[in-house]
């Protein structure tokens, strides 16, 4: 009876190790440097006037939220030094709604660009970035990532 209890205890302790997902790539999303400015002027014989509005439109939180929703096979990290990939995704402002682009570029841990592009929507840019880094991770995984060295 003691042997059965021992085996059961070992299986219960070992089960979490076997049920864990394989190592997910860690992704650092950079700050977006998005700007949008709009304005106008007008006048007549009776007067003249104008106005301008705009400024920074950081979208980092929205990008991270979208990554977490669409790229569940990745772990988003705030620690750049622990990331397997760095994603820069910028929303282009200052154009008409139809002409806005979302540009992205992905770098691996070695600092090499593995993919870049642009799409009309944030969701599509995140999807393309996720697909590219997932494909790279499946091909190379952590084996191709350089070991940290002290200088």
GUKOLRO-60174 format. One line per field, with one value per atom (N, C-alpha, C): residue number from 0; residue in three letters; atom name; x, y, z. Coordinates in nm, 3 decimals. Layout:
<kemis>
seq (NUM_...)
type (ALA_...)
atom (CA_...)
u (X_...)
v (Y_...)
w (Z_...)
</kemis>
This chain:
<kemis>
seq (0_0_0_1_1_1_2_2_2_3_3_3_4_4_4_5_5_5_6_6_6_7_7_7_8_8_8_9_9_9_10_10_10_11_11_11_12_12_12_13_13_13_14_14_14_15_15_15_16_16_16_17_17_17_18_18_18_19_19_19_20_20_20_21_21_21_22_22_22_23_23_23_24_24_24_25_25_25_26_26_26_27_27_27_28_28_28_29_29_29_30_30_30_31_31_31_32_32_32_33_33_33_34_34_34_35_35_35_36_36_36_37_37_37_38_38_38_39_39_39_40_40_40_41_41_41_42_42_42_43_43_43_44_44_44_45_45_45_46_46_46_47_47_47_48_48_48_49_49_49_50_50_50_51_51_51_52_52_52_53_53_53_54_54_54_55_55_55_56_56_56_57_57_57_58_58_58_59_59_59_60_60_60_61_61_61_62_62_62_63_63_63_64_64_64_65_65_65_66_66_66_67_67_67_68_68_68_69_69_69_70_70_70_71_71_71_72_72_72_73_73_73_74_74_74_75_75_75_76_76_76_77_77_77_78_78_78_79_79_79_80_80_80_81_81_81_82_82_82_83_83_83_84_84_84_85_85_85_86_86_86_87_87_87_88_88_88_89_89_89_90_90_90_91_91_91_92_92_92_93_93_93_94_94_94_95_95_95_96_96_96_97_97_97_98_98_98_99_99_99_100_100_100_101_101_101_102_102_102_103_103_103_104_104_104_105_105_105_106_106_106_107_107_107_108_108_108_109_109_109_110_110_110_111_111_111_112_112_112_113_113_113_114_114_114_115_115_115_116_116_116_117_117_117_118_118_118_119_119_119_120_120_120_121_121_121_122_122_122_123_123_123_124_124_124_125_125_125_126_126_126_127_127_127_128_128_128_129_129_129_130_130_130_131_131_131_132_132_132_133_133_133_134_134_134_135_135_135_136_136_136_137_137_137_138_138_138_139_139_139_140_140_140_141_141_141_142_142_142_143_143_143_144_144_144_145_145_145_146_146_146_147_147_147_148_148_148_149_149_149_150_150_150)
type (UNK_UNK_UNK_UNK_UNK_UNK_UNK_UNK_UNK_UNK_UNK_UNK_UNK_UNK_UNK_UNK_UNK_UNK_UNK_UNK_UNK_UNK_UNK_UNK_UNK_UNK_UNK_UNK_UNK_UNK_UNK_UNK_UNK_UNK_UNK_UNK_UNK_UNK_UNK_UNK_UNK_UNK_UNK_UNK_UNK_UNK_UNK_UNK_UNK_UNK_UNK_UNK_UNK_UNK_UNK_UNK_UNK_UNK_UNK_UNK_UNK_UNK_UNK_UNK_UNK_UNK_UNK_UNK_UNK_UNK_UNK_UNK_UNK_UNK_UNK_UNK_UNK_UNK_UNK_UNK_UNK_UNK_UNK_UNK_UNK_UNK_UNK_UNK_UNK_UNK_UNK_UNK_UNK_UNK_UNK_UNK_UNK_UNK_UNK_UNK_UNK_UNK_UNK_UNK_UNK_UNK_UNK_UNK_UNK_UNK_UNK_UNK_UNK_UNK_UNK_UNK_UNK_UNK_UNK_UNK_UNK_UNK_UNK_UNK_UNK_UNK_UNK_UNK_UNK_UNK_UNK_UNK_UNK_UNK_UNK_UNK_UNK_UNK_UNK_UNK_UNK_UNK_UNK_UNK_UNK_UNK_UNK_UNK_UNK_UNK_UNK_UNK_UNK_UNK_UNK_UNK_UNK_UNK_UNK_UNK_UNK_UNK_UNK_UNK_UNK_UNK_UNK_UNK_UNK_UNK_UNK_UNK_UNK_UNK_UNK_UNK_UNK_UNK_UNK_UNK_UNK_UNK_UNK_UNK_UNK_UNK_UNK_UNK_UNK_UNK_UNK_UNK_UNK_UNK_UNK_UNK_UNK_UNK_UNK_UNK_UNK_UNK_UNK_UNK_UNK_UNK_UNK_UNK_UNK_UNK_UNK_UNK_UNK_UNK_UNK_UNK_UNK_UNK_UNK_UNK_UNK_UNK_UNK_UNK_UNK_UNK_UNK_UNK_UNK_UNK_UNK_UNK_UNK_UNK_UNK_UNK_UNK_UNK_UNK_UNK_UNK_UNK_UNK_UNK_UNK_UNK_UNK_UNK_UNK_UNK_UNK_UNK_UNK_UNK_UNK_UNK_UNK_UNK_UNK_UNK_UNK_UNK_UNK_UNK_UNK_UNK_UNK_UNK_UNK_UNK_UNK_UNK_UNK_UNK_UNK_UNK_UNK_UNK_UNK_UNK_UNK_UNK_UNK_UNK_UNK_UNK_UNK_UNK_UNK_UNK_UNK_UNK_UNK_UNK_UNK_UNK_UNK_UNK_UNK_UNK_UNK_UNK_UNK_UNK_UNK_UNK_UNK_UNK_UNK_UNK_UNK_UNK_UNK_UNK_UNK_UNK_UNK_UNK_UNK_UNK_UNK_UNK_UNK_UNK_UNK_UNK_UNK_UNK_UNK_UNK_UNK_UNK_UNK_UNK_UNK_UNK_UNK_UNK_UNK_UNK_UNK_UNK_UNK_UNK_UNK_UNK_UNK_UNK_UNK_UNK_UNK_UNK_UNK_UNK_UNK_UNK_UNK_UNK_UNK_UNK_UNK_UNK_UNK_UNK_UNK_UNK_UNK_UNK_UNK_UNK_UNK_UNK_UNK_UNK_UNK_UNK_UNK_UNK_UNK_UNK_UNK_UNK_UNK_UNK_UNK_UNK_UNK_UNK_UNK_UNK_UNK_UNK_UNK_UNK_UNK_UNK_UNK_UNK_UNK_UNK_UNK_UNK_UNK_UNK_UNK_UNK_UNK_UNK_UNK_UNK_UNK_UNK_UNK_UNK_UNK_UNK_UNK_UNK_UNK_UNK_UNK_UNK_UNK_UNK_UNK_UNK_UNK_UNK_UNK_UNK_UNK_UNK_UNK_UNK_UNK_UNK_UNK_UNK_UNK_UNK_UNK_UNK_UNK_UNK_UNK_UNK_UNK_UNK_UNK_UNK_UNK_UNK_UNK)
atom (N_CA_C_N_CA_C_N_CA_C_N_CA_C_N_CA_C_N_CA_C_N_CA_C_N_CA_C_N_CA_C_N_CA_C_N_CA_C_N_CA_C_N_CA_C_N_CA_C_N_CA_C_N_CA_C_N_CA_C_N_CA_C_N_CA_C_N_CA_C_N_CA_C_N_CA_C_N_CA_C_N_CA_C_N_CA_C_N_CA_C_N_CA_C_N_CA_C_N_CA_C_N_CA_C_N_CA_C_N_CA_C_N_CA_C_N_CA_C_N_CA_C_N_CA_C_N_CA_C_N_CA_C_N_CA_C_N_CA_C_N_CA_C_N_CA_C_N_CA_C_N_CA_C_N_CA_C_N_CA_C_N_CA_C_N_CA_C_N_CA_C_N_CA_C_N_CA_C_N_CA_C_N_CA_C_N_CA_C_N_CA_C_N_CA_C_N_CA_C_N_CA_C_N_CA_C_N_CA_C_N_CA_C_N_CA_C_N_CA_C_N_CA_C_N_CA_C_N_CA_C_N_CA_C_N_CA_C_N_CA_C_N_CA_C_N_CA_C_N_CA_C_N_CA_C_N_CA_C_N_CA_C_N_CA_C_N_CA_C_N_CA_C_N_CA_C_N_CA_C_N_CA_C_N_CA_C_N_CA_C_N_CA_C_N_CA_C_N_CA_C_N_CA_C_N_CA_C_N_CA_C_N_CA_C_N_CA_C_N_CA_C_N_CA_C_N_CA_C_N_CA_C_N_CA_C_N_CA_C_N_CA_C_N_CA_C_N_CA_C_N_CA_C_N_CA_C_N_CA_C_N_CA_C_N_CA_C_N_CA_C_N_CA_C_N_CA_C_N_CA_C_N_CA_C_N_CA_C_N_CA_C_N_CA_C_N_CA_C_N_CA_C_N_CA_C_N_CA_C_N_CA_C_N_CA_C_N_CA_C_N_CA_C_N_CA_C_N_CA_C_N_CA_C_N_CA_C_N_CA_C_N_CA_C_N_CA_C_N_CA_C_N_CA_C_N_CA_C_N_CA_C_N_CA_C_N_CA_C_N_CA_C_N_CA_C_N_CA_C_N_CA_C_N_CA_C_N_CA_C_N_CA_C_N_CA_C_N_CA_C_N_CA_C_N_CA_C_N_CA_C_N_CA_C_N_CA_C_N_CA_C_N_CA_C_N_CA_C)
u (0.081_0.000_0.086_0.201_0.291_0.351_0.377_0.432_0.333_0.206_0.102_0.092_0.096_0.091_0.213_0.329_0.452_0.445_0.399_0.387_0.284_0.173_0.069_0.123_0.201_0.258_0.355_0.438_0.534_0.460_0.356_0.278_0.209_0.156_0.090_0.189_0.308_0.410_0.466_0.475_0.535_0.436_0.307_0.205_0.218_0.237_0.249_0.368_0.475_0.591_0.558_0.475_0.443_0.331_0.249_0.135_0.168_0.286_0.322_0.345_0.312_0.337_0.487_0.529_0.671_0.705_0.831_0.875_0.820_0.755_0.701_0.805_0.806_0.897_0.852_0.949_0.921_0.936_0.837_0.831_0.828_0.918_0.920_0.862_0.758_0.696_0.746_0.805_0.862_0.753_0.790_0.699_0.668_0.544_0.503_0.535_0.585_0.617_0.518_0.389_0.286_0.252_0.238_0.199_0.087_-0.002_-0.104_-0.131_-0.125_-0.151_-0.249_-0.348_-0.442_-0.472_-0.515_-0.546_-0.607_-0.641_-0.699_-0.703_-0.716_-0.727_-0.833_-0.885_-0.985_-1.000_-1.059_-1.079_-1.168_-1.206_-1.285_-1.249_-1.323_-1.298_-1.323_-1.410_-1.446_-1.353_-1.272_-1.185_-1.108_-1.018_-0.932_-0.908_-0.903_-0.880_-0.823_-0.775_-0.720_-0.707_-0.687_-0.669_-0.585_-0.515_-0.433_-0.442_-0.458_-0.462_-0.375_-0.341_-0.266_-0.158_-0.078_0.032_0.058_0.127_0.164_0.040_0.040_-0.068_-0.007_0.058_0.121_0.017_0.055_-0.039_0.019_0.122_0.190_0.093_0.011_-0.083_-0.181_-0.230_-0.323_-0.254_-0.128_-0.052_-0.031_0.007_0.029_-0.101_-0.211_-0.341_-0.375_-0.353_-0.383_-0.292_-0.163_-0.071_-0.120_-0.158_-0.203_-0.329_-0.416_-0.538_-0.511_-0.421_-0.402_-0.282_-0.192_-0.069_-0.050_-0.140_-0.141_-0.021_0.052_0.170_0.295_0.280_0.392_0.367_0.476_0.468_0.521_0.442_0.484_0.562_0.677_0.760_0.795_0.812_0.855_1.008_1.073_1.219_1.282_1.333_1.392_1.506_1.586_1.702_1.662_1.538_1.493_1.413_1.390_1.306_1.381_1.308_1.360_1.342_1.240_1.211_1.175_1.207_1.165_1.078_0.960_0.867_0.850_0.874_0.844_0.721_0.616_0.493_0.449_0.444_0.409_0.285_0.197_0.076_0.106_0.084_0.113_-0.008_0.013_-0.094_-0.079_-0.176_-0.168_-0.214_-0.272_-0.324_-0.473_-0.539_-0.680_-0.695_-0.815_-0.841_-0.800_-0.824_-0.795_-0.644_-0.566_-0.424_-0.334_-0.389_-0.307_-0.248_-0.124_-0.058_-0.009_-0.002_0.060_0.183_0.299_0.424_0.481_0.544_0.604_0.738_0.825_0.951_0.980_1.035_1.066_1.215_1.278_1.420_1.433_1.526_1.552_1.652_1.686_1.774_1.913_1.954_2.084_2.082_1.963_1.951_1.925_1.901_1.876_1.727_1.695_1.556_1.511_1.396_1.346_1.223_1.158_1.041_1.000_0.937_0.881_0.769_0.688_0.580_0.489_0.380_0.281_0.143_0.043_-0.095_-0.183_-0.308_-0.402_-0.452_-0.453_-0.507_-0.403_-0.418_-0.330_-0.341_-0.462_-0.482_-0.410_-0.413_-0.343_-0.192_-0.140_0.004_0.047_-0.030_0.001_-0.007_-0.107_-0.121_0.000_0.041_0.157_0.285_0.303_0.421_0.420_0.305_0.292_0.323_0.267_0.292_0.441_0.508_0.650_0.736_0.711_0.796_0.764_0.639_0.603_0.674_0.676_0.745_0.895_0.955_1.097_1.126_1.042_1.061_1.052_0.957_0.942_1.065_1.124_1.242_1.369_1.383_1.509_1.495_1.383_1.362_1.474_1.487_1.590_1.730_1.738_1.868_1.950_1.882_1.957_1.988_1.936_1.957_2.093_2.170_2.303_2.295_2.391_2.403_2.456_2.409_2.459_2.603_2.684_2.824_2.855_2.942_2.982_3.109_3.107_3.221_3.301)
v (-0.119_0.000_0.126_0.120_0.235_0.266_0.161_0.180_0.255_0.223_0.289_0.435_0.464_0.602_0.681_0.619_0.685_0.717_0.620_0.642_0.752_0.749_0.851_0.989_1.000_1.128_1.180_1.091_1.132_1.181_1.109_1.149_1.283_1.305_1.433_1.548_1.526_1.631_1.656_1.551_1.563_1.613_1.598_1.636_1.781_1.878_2.016_2.035_1.960_1.975_1.931_1.829_1.777_1.855_1.925_1.996_2.139_2.188_2.325_2.340_2.458_2.488_2.494_2.466_2.486_2.634_2.663_2.801_2.892_2.999_3.097_3.205_3.263_3.376_3.497_3.568_3.690_3.809_3.898_4.009_4.141_4.231_4.368_4.459_4.535_4.629_4.769_4.836_4.968_5.074_5.188_5.301_5.349_5.379_5.435_5.584_5.631_5.774_5.841_5.815_5.865_6.010_6.087_6.227_6.253_6.345_6.387_6.534_6.612_6.756_6.792_6.873_6.923_7.068_7.139_7.279_7.340_7.465_7.535_7.684_7.761_7.906_7.953_8.067_8.126_8.273_8.343_8.484_8.548_8.671_8.753_8.898_8.989_9.132_9.169_9.091_9.122_9.060_8.966_8.904_8.785_8.739_8.629_8.542_8.412_8.325_8.191_8.121_7.988_7.910_7.782_7.695_7.575_7.523_7.403_7.317_7.187_7.094_6.974_6.902_6.778_6.759_6.657_6.624_6.476_6.432_6.290_6.204_6.089_5.992_5.856_5.840_5.710_5.600_5.486_5.375_5.247_5.257_5.138_5.046_5.100_5.017_4.946_5.015_4.954_4.845_4.869_4.768_4.644_4.662_4.549_4.472_4.543_4.478_4.395_4.452_4.381_4.260_4.275_4.160_4.048_4.082_3.980_3.909_3.981_3.922_3.833_3.877_3.809_3.717_3.726_3.648_3.575_3.484_3.414_3.322_3.293_3.206_3.286_3.413_3.499_3.551_3.588_3.654_3.796_3.895_4.034_4.068_4.133_4.169_4.317_4.375_4.514_4.521_4.407_4.402_4.372_4.475_4.464_4.362_4.359_4.269_4.122_4.092_3.953_3.909_4.001_3.971_3.890_3.800_3.726_3.807_3.894_3.978_4.118_4.216_4.354_4.393_4.446_4.488_4.639_4.706_4.848_4.856_4.918_4.934_5.078_5.149_5.291_5.318_5.395_5.438_5.572_5.580_5.704_5.797_5.914_6.011_6.123_6.214_6.334_6.316_6.201_6.179_6.149_6.144_6.110_5.968_5.933_5.802_5.689_5.708_5.604_5.587_5.692_5.687_5.655_5.636_5.605_5.466_5.449_5.320_5.288_5.161_5.110_5.033_5.082_5.021_4.939_4.825_4.743_4.689_4.661_4.592_4.505_4.387_4.292_4.262_4.267_4.234_4.113_4.022_3.910_3.953_3.862_3.894_3.937_3.892_3.931_4.073_4.133_4.268_4.270_4.153_4.145_4.160_4.237_4.251_4.121_4.068_3.945_3.969_4.085_4.115_4.260_4.317_4.452_4.465_4.566_4.591_4.700_4.720_4.817_4.770_4.804_4.768_4.888_4.879_4.989_4.989_4.873_4.867_4.813_4.854_4.806_4.655_4.603_4.459_4.378_4.424_4.352_4.360_4.473_4.484_4.390_4.383_4.292_4.148_4.115_3.978_3.941_4.030_4.001_3.989_4.078_4.071_3.941_3.904_3.780_3.659_3.656_3.544_3.531_3.644_3.643_3.594_3.646_3.604_3.462_3.419_3.280_3.184_3.221_3.138_3.132_3.248_3.251_3.169_3.181_3.107_2.956_2.915_2.773_2.720_2.805_2.763_2.763_2.864_2.881_2.865_2.910_2.903_2.969_2.930_2.990_2.937_2.831_2.777_2.877_2.959_3.052_3.184_3.201_3.325_3.321_3.429_3.428_3.423_3.356_3.353_3.488_3.532_3.660_3.641_3.739_3.734_3.856_3.844_3.962_4.018_4.149_4.218_4.294)
w (0.000_0.000_0.000_0.072_0.077_-0.061_-0.139_-0.273_-0.360_-0.351_-0.430_-0.391_-0.263_-0.215_-0.263_-0.260_-0.305_-0.454_-0.533_-0.677_-0.704_-0.634_-0.652_-0.617_-0.509_-0.468_-0.573_-0.628_-0.732_-0.856_-0.897_-1.015_-0.994_-0.876_-0.848_-0.850_-0.801_-0.802_-0.942_-1.022_-1.155_-1.258_-1.236_-1.335_-1.382_-1.294_-1.342_-1.437_-1.418_-1.506_-1.647_-1.662_-1.794_-1.861_-1.785_-1.842_-1.882_-1.847_-1.880_-2.029_-2.081_-2.221_-2.245_-2.369_-2.400_-2.384_-2.371_-2.351_-2.460_-2.417_-2.510_-2.534_-2.655_-2.677_-2.595_-2.541_-2.464_-2.558_-2.557_-2.651_-2.575_-2.614_-2.561_-2.668_-2.635_-2.728_-2.694_-2.793_-2.767_-2.759_-2.702_-2.696_-2.835_-2.859_-2.987_-2.988_-3.098_-3.111_-3.207_-3.188_-3.279_-3.248_-3.354_-3.343_-3.442_-3.406_-3.501_-3.475_-3.579_-3.570_-3.680_-3.645_-3.745_-3.714_-3.814_-3.794_-3.918_-3.906_-4.019_-3.992_-4.098_-4.088_-4.185_-4.160_-4.250_-4.220_-4.311_-4.288_-4.392_-4.362_-4.454_-4.426_-4.486_-4.461_-4.315_-4.249_-4.111_-4.007_-4.045_-3.946_-4.002_-3.920_-3.960_-3.837_-3.854_-3.738_-3.779_-3.683_-3.708_-3.579_-3.595_-3.478_-3.517_-3.418_-3.440_-3.316_-3.335_-3.223_-3.254_-3.151_-3.174_-3.072_-3.100_-3.011_-3.012_-2.912_-2.903_-2.883_-2.948_-2.932_-2.903_-2.787_-2.759_-2.756_-2.813_-2.823_-2.766_-2.685_-2.634_-2.559_-2.473_-2.397_-2.490_-2.590_-2.686_-2.766_-2.805_-2.880_-2.794_-2.669_-2.578_-2.557_-2.537_-2.520_-2.644_-2.761_-2.885_-2.902_-2.867_-2.872_-2.780_-2.658_-2.564_-2.613_-2.684_-2.737_-2.859_-2.946_-3.074_-3.079_-2.985_-2.990_-2.857_-2.830_-2.700_-2.681_-2.789_-2.777_-2.744_-2.706_-2.665_-2.524_-2.460_-2.330_-2.348_-2.313_-2.324_-2.197_-2.213_-2.099_-2.102_-1.986_-1.973_-1.966_-1.948_-1.934_-2.069_-2.130_-2.264_-2.268_-2.162_-2.158_-2.150_-2.111_-2.102_-2.224_-2.316_-2.433_-2.538_-2.603_-2.717_-2.845_-2.845_-2.961_-2.914_-2.997_-2.974_-3.092_-3.062_-3.165_-3.156_-3.267_-3.279_-3.366_-3.315_-3.392_-3.377_-3.488_-3.484_-3.567_-3.508_-3.576_-3.642_-3.770_-3.843_-3.834_-3.781_-3.769_-3.869_-3.868_-3.951_-4.093_-4.127_-4.260_-4.249_-4.361_-4.358_-4.308_-4.264_-4.207_-4.302_-4.430_-4.528_-4.549_-4.533_-4.564_-4.445_-4.327_-4.210_-4.222_-4.178_-4.178_-4.038_-4.010_-3.889_-3.934_-3.898_-3.941_-3.826_-3.863_-3.760_-3.808_-3.712_-3.738_-3.616_-3.642_-3.535_-3.539_-3.422_-3.409_-3.317_-3.350_-3.260_-3.153_-3.065_-2.951_-2.997_-3.116_-3.171_-3.226_-3.238_-3.292_-3.442_-3.501_-3.644_-3.671_-3.775_-3.816_-3.881_-3.837_-3.896_-3.984_-3.968_-4.049_-4.027_-4.128_-4.117_-4.218_-4.200_-4.295_-4.246_-4.319_-4.276_-4.320_-4.241_-4.269_-4.236_-4.272_-4.244_-4.100_-4.035_-3.899_-3.801_-3.678_-3.570_-3.556_-3.558_-3.543_-3.649_-3.774_-3.881_-3.864_-3.819_-3.795_-3.684_-3.577_-3.467_-3.516_-3.596_-3.648_-3.734_-3.823_-3.908_-3.826_-3.727_-3.641_-3.562_-3.507_-3.430_-3.518_-3.637_-3.729_-3.760_-3.784_-3.819_-3.703_-3.583_-3.471_-3.427_-3.442_-3.411_-3.507_-3.634_-3.734_-3.705_-3.673_-3.640_-3.515_-3.413_-3.288_-3.314_-3.398_-3.429_-3.504_-3.589_-3.666_-3.583_-3.497_-3.425_-3.274_-3.222_-3.077_-2.999_-2.877_-2.793_-2.829_-2.914_-2.951_-3.032_-3.113_-3.198_-3.129_-3.008_-2.937_-2.866_-2.875_-2.814_-2.662_-2.604_-2.459_-2.412_-2.297_-2.247_-2.199_-2.233_-2.191_-2.111_-2.018_-1.940_-2.002_-2.017_-2.079_-1.978)
</kemis>
